[in-house]
Structure formats: structure tokens, C-alpha cells
Amino acid sequence: MGEYWPVPDALAYLAGRWRVERAVRDLATGDEGAFTGVTDFGALEGGGLLHHESGTFEWRGTARPAERTLRFLPGAAPGGADVRFADGRPFHDLDLSSGRYVADHPCSADLYRGEFTVRDADHWRTVWRVGGPAKDLVLTTDYTRCPTAPDGPDGSDSPGGPDSAATRAAPGTGAD
């Protein structure tokens, strides 16, 4: 097996709950921060996945709750995804068929460039480089699949593990 783990169907791979650990570096100031929490990819009516991330973001010694929501819709290419902000605006495409993908998202005067790499069935990473007149950031996020417990309280499979009960957070940060 090579450095990357090919994924024939991005939406099927992402479905479920993931533990999230993100390092944030401001290259201009040297400031560093961290986000820890979970991301849930749940089914959307009509197809696709609703991505909801929640946890705690620590920046300059201050910890605060943070969350964001994205929509991962079936993409134009088989097995790919069309990633959109919660309000429906386009964010980027995603094709994990080779186990690696680079996406660009221009936002006003800034450019967000994300590299997605799949390590195996339970681990993937994103590295976003954000550059512009007032931004020079690198955000590195590691995702680890949370185990599922068969026969949850509602009779379906439900996320389990140590992160499952302590991750609901109040509104915090925007995605764009």
C-alpha cells in the first residue's frame, strides 16, 4: 500500500462520527491555537451528508466553544462530493479516489487551499493554507473515526467512545 489510501466513495467513507484535533498557526505573528472536538457526518434528506463540527477552540490563552456546519452533496464525478457551506454557497469539490485531493476556495482577497489525505479506513487529514492581505494561516486537522456501538438507545447504530457525550458546543466561529 502506498502513502495514501484510495477511497472509491467519499460520502460512504466520511459517514459517521470522527474525533477532531486541529492545530492553527498564524505564520505572520507566530501565534498558535488548537481545536478539539468531534465531527458528525449524518445523512441529509435527498442525499449527501450534513457535516457538523463542534468542540473547543483555544487561541491566545482563551478557550471558547466553536462549531460549524457544511453540506457534503453527491459530486459530479462518481464517488466524489460537492462541499457547500450551511447556507448552500459552494466551498469546494472533493475526490478521494486516489487518497489525496487538493481544493481551492477563493474568498474575497483570500485564497484557501486545502489538501486532503486519507491514511486508512479510520484516519484522514486536511491541511488548509489560507493566504491574503490580512491572513497567513496553516490549519492542520487530523480526523480519527470514533467507534460505533451497535444497538443504540433508538435501535440504530450510534456513535460511542469517550468523545460521544461531551462535545455539544455553543455557536462560535464562522467557516468563511
Secondary structure, DSSP 4 states (H G I P E B T S, - for coil): --SS---S-HHHHH-EEEEEEEEEEETTT--EEEEEEEEEEEEPTTSSEEEEEEEEEEETTEEEEEEEEEEEEE-SSTT-EEEEETTS-EEEEE--TTSEEEEEEEETTEEEEEEEEEEETTEEEEEEEEEETTEEEEEEEEEEEPPEESS-TTSS-EE-STTSSS----------
